[in-house]
Amino acid sequence: MSEDSPMVRQISFIIVVRRIKIMGIAITVGMIAIYLFGLLVAKNNIKENFEVVNLLALVFLVMTIPAALYLRRSMFKKVNLQNFQSNYFNAHVIPFAIIDFASLFCITTNLFVNANILYASIGLVLSVAGMIICFPNEEDFEKIRSEP
């Protein structure tokens, strides 16, 4: 079997997808762990007139998730069979990192800086949803293969 055969490319694609999924799951578990640890100290971190920062952190997350999804889609357009191992990986990992940053900013601001469990919980749910949406799809290989 030659290195350019469709079967070899599909197996390479499956390996890249597994790496992406493992990384996405690890990032998501990390966000959940930070949230759970933050719940333990949230009662001690109540500051008067600091609610604006809590809200801004949540708004930042809400604006960042669509931006990360748009970035993923635009990076995916540049993926082809010759460069899929690096470009397909980057098209997922970079949005993962962006969502992770915004999520951790929201969670830590709303639990560690000033306690607001509601905003932190909304932030966690939105972040996990964004991560799941960014996960690779099984039909991506067919899209890549059918591109001219």
N, C-alpha and C positions, 0 to 999 in steps of 0.2 A: 504494500500500500504506500503510495507516495504521500509526502507531507502535505500536499495541496488537495488531497482527496476530500470530498464532502463529509465523509464519516470522521476523519481526523479533525476537521474544523468544527463539526458538531460536538465532538467529545471535548475539544478545547473550550468551546462555548459553555458547555455544562460545567466544566471545572471553574471557569470565571464566574458563572452565576452562583455556584456554591460558595465561592469566596465572598462574593458580594453579600449573599444572604447571611453568612456567618458574621460578617462585619456589621451589617444592619441590625441583626439580633443582639449582638454585643453592645452596640451603642444604645439600643432601646432598653436593654436590661440595666445599663448604667444610668439612664435617665430615671427609670423607675426606682432604682436603689437610692439615688440622690433625693428623690421626692420622699421616699419612705424615711430616710434619715432626717430630712428636713422637718417632717411631721413631729419628730421627737423634740425638737428645739423651738418649734414655732411659737409655743406659748410664752416663751421668754423674750421674744423679739417684737414687742409692740411699741411703735413710735407714733406720737401724735403728729397729725398734719403731714403724713408721709404717703398718703394713699395715691397721690399723683404718680409717684415713682412706680408703685405697683401696677397701676393702669398702663403706664407707658411701656413697662416691660411686657405686658400681655399684648398690647397693640403692636409692639415690635415683632413679637412672635407671629402674630396673625398676618403681618405684612411680609414676613420673611418666608413663610411656608409657600405661598404662591410663587414668590420669586425663585425659590429653590426648584420648584416643580417646572417652571418655565426654563430655567437653566438646564435642567435634566433633559427636557424635550429638545432644546436647541443643540445641546451637545450630542444627543442621540442621532440627530440628523447627519452628523459628520462621521458616523460609524459605518464602516464597510467591512467586507470579509478580510481585507488585508490588514486592517488596523484594529479589529474589534477587541483584541485582548487588552490593549491599553485604553483605547478611547471608550469602549463600553464600560470598563471598570471605572474610569474617571467620570463618566456620565452619571454614575450612581453614587460614588464615594464623595464627590464634591458636594452634591446636594445633601447627603447624609451629614457631612460636617457642618454645613450651614444650618440645617435644622437642629442639630445637636447643640451648636453654639447658642442659638436663639432660645432653645428649650431650657438649657442650663441657666442662661441669664434670667429667664422668666421664673423658673423654679427657685433659684437661689435668692432672687430679689424678693419673691413673695413668701418665702419661708425663712430664710436666714437673715435677711436685712430687716424686713418688716412683715409680720405675720399676716397673711391673707390666704387662707387655705383654699377658698373658692377660686381665686385667680390662678393659684398654683395647680389646682386640680384641672381647671379648664386648659391651662397650658400643657399639662401632661397629656391629656386626652388628644388635644390638637397635634401635639408633637408625635405621639404614637401613630395617629392617623396619617400624618405626613410621611412618616418613615415607611409605613405599610404601602402607601401609594407609590413611594419611590422604589420599592422592591422591584427586581427584574421580573419580566413576564416571560412565560414559556414561548409565546409566539414572537418574541423579539428576534429570534434567530431566523425565522421565516421572513420577517420584514427586512432584515439585513441581507439575507440571501437573495431576495427578489429585487433589491436595489440595483440599478444599472451600474 
